[in-house]
Amino acid sequence: MSCESEFVRVESVGVMWKLLLVLAIVGFVHASSSPDSTLADFLAAANQQLAGIYDQSVLAQLQSELRGPNDVVALLELEITDEKLLNYVKTLTRRVAKFKRLQLGDASQKRQLARMPQLGYEALSAMELTQVYALASNMSDSYRNVQLCAYKQPGNCTLRLIPEVQAIIQQSRDLDEIEYYWFEWRQRTGLATRVQFVAFMELYKKTAQVNGYPRAEDYWFRSLEKSGTQSLALLDRLMAALRPLFLQFHAHVRGSLRKMHGERLVPRGKPYPQHLAEVFIGNAFRRVRAEWYVDLPSPQTGLANITQDLHRRGLSTTQRVFWNVAEYFRGLGLPLLESDLWTNAQSVAADDDDRCWHKVWRYYTLPRTNLTYCPLNDEERFFNMFEAQSDLYYYRAASGQPTLLRDEPFPNFSDAIGKFFSLAATSPRYLQKLGLLQEAKWLELPARLNRLYVQGLRVVFLLPVFYVLDRYRVEVLSGHIKADDNEAYWRLTEHYTGAAAPRKRTNEQFDVPAKMLMEVDDQYFSNILSIVLQFQLLKHYCTTTQQFEKDNPRKALDLCDLSDQRHIGASLQRAMALGSSVPYSDVLQELVGEPDINIDGLLTYFQPLHDWLVQQNQLKGLDVGWA
């Protein structure tokens, strides 16, 4: 036998062995992608146990809602269920890690493993755990319970930010008084918690590591199932796309502030003073009156009084609002809600306007859904009913999923769907159909611009603030800046929000905690994505129903009325039924036909306002941007 033939034979044997090896690997992979019976039993038990614990927590939260946030029994029950959940998750941790390491199970089983509750802070050492909870609690208490000294009354230090100081600032015409409270708040909530904030961020980095995230910024964005780099890139794209609208709106608001307070306080080409802008923009989150805004697009047209119109129309009880909204959803092709849902509904206290809302309570094992309602009957509660009933449909659609896959794909995702419906319900065409807006002027451009102006103050100016709060903490977690780098915080604030402190702030001060509206570790990126998604959903469904047409002023997005568009319901239910069984990009693909969140819907919605702002800024010679 020649050397050549021997070589061929050896090479053929080598190829055969490679082929067998490939087949073996393929067979192994195929086997590992099949359901695993041991894993199935484990997951079935975990889903059942978690469902029971979650239901206990929901019942405790419901009691807190009905009896008030300081109800001792409800608080104790919440503490017990939290401890029970923690202890159970600890028993799962090792087996979950083993199943993941072996890569057993089919796609659904692997997805459930991926959605298993994590230990979070509980993975820290006992000493670190005690410390992190103490830090978080102290900072939260400092924000919620801090008392400020009254202006020019150093002996009266009993004022809370909400409602006392907020009411003073909103009514005050004394600029020194407004500035005083701006500094007083930051002194007592920012600088006072500086050491605690730094220590907390270090422990957060440690928490990321012990939970399997070498990069703390990846842990921060873990609910998106993207890396920190990918998540921040998504937020950066949204902010960049928002920038042209924001710059024009900022220039107009700065012009209004200059008209109100003079050029010395509000100079051209500079960021506007944050303490003055906060009052101006903050008024949009109240029951707005047209005279509050010196440059409202059409002062003579004013703003619709939806609360007054609700009572005139006879929608003066929560029960009537409930069934009216229920008919709206039935018109979308969704099942009509059963009568005993309202019969068994429970009212919450109406003494705190900020806490009085309609809510739906979802259970995991109990075959029922609870509704609590606010007895106040006004514009805010009317649109809130659309959000509450949307949640109900979401919970019921996702109930076919295992407990581990029943939640939303990322925090505030279901909230985006609810807010999409309340946004659609603000359409002047729908409100006219409902008999709330009787005059034709509310469908005309001047009135629409007024409404878009106020809505824009609530939305367009809020997104950059949320972005800065997350961006700052992500920069800290990634090691790019120190946790108490106040100057870095103000560089971000000035660049993205166009606002500056009344007087230059340095690293001798610390202002970050003063802007935290939630807990120190709560992420704002989900709020950003949720707000953007509302408008993306609106544009998608208004386009598919031919209620919106680009460049057609008669079919502008803010006029779109989706009532009685029956095919919407089936599309929504298919997407909502997915729960978190797939990543949010797959749910989006089902919902809107594309896997990414984009801001085009928001920009399209506010396009009439954007056009008007550009025209007004040019007409008045208002400077755009800042140095």
JONORTA-V230202 format. One line per field, one symbol per residue. phi: phi as a letter, one per 30 degrees, with the letter a starting at -180 (. if undefined). psi: psi as a letter, one per 20 degrees, with the letter a starting at -180 (. if undefined). Layout:
phi = ???
psi = ???
This chain:
phi = .dddddddddddddddddddddddddddddddccecddddddddddddddedddddddddddddddcjdcdddddddddddddddeddddddedddddddddhdjdddddddddcdecdidddddedddeddddddddddddddcdccddeibddccbdcdbcddeddddcdccdddddedddddddcccddceddddddddddeddeddcjcecddddeceddhbddddddddddddddddeedddddeddddddddddbjdddbddibedddddddddddddccddceddcdbeebeddibdcdeddddddjdcbddddedddededdddjcddddddddecdbdcdcdbedccbdbccccccddabcccbcddbbedddddddddddeeddddddddddedcddddaeiddddddddddddddeeddddddidccddddcdeedddeddddedddcdddeddeddddddddddddidbddcddddeddddddccicbdebecbddcaceddcddbddcdccdddddddddeddddddddddcidbbeicddbdddceccdicdddedddddddddhcdbddddddeddbiadcdbcddddddceededddedddddciddcjac
psi = pqhghhgggghggggghgghgghggggggghijqqphghggghgggggghggghhhgghghghhhhiqijoggggghggghghggghghhhhgghghghghilqraggghghghjpqrhchiirrgghggghhggggghghgghiqpqpqpjmiinljpqgpighghgghiqjohhgghghgggghghhfhhjghggghghghgghgggijknhohhhhgjhiikrrhggghhghggghhhhgggggggghgghhghhhhiqhghmqqjqqqphhhhhgghhhijaoqphiioikpgnhhhaqqnhgghghhijmjqhghgghghhhghhijjqqpqqhighhjqpqrqjiohiinrpqpopqhhplrpqpqqpiqnagghghhhhgghggghgghhiiiqqgijirqhqpjghhhgghgghghiiphgghghijgohqhhiirgghghgghgghhhhghihghgggghggghhhghijhrqhknhhhghggggghikqqqhqpqaihroighhioibrhjpqihhgghggghghggggghhghjkipppjohilqhiipoiqjnhihgggghgghihckirqhhhghghgjjqiqpqjhgghggjghgggggggghghikpqpaq.
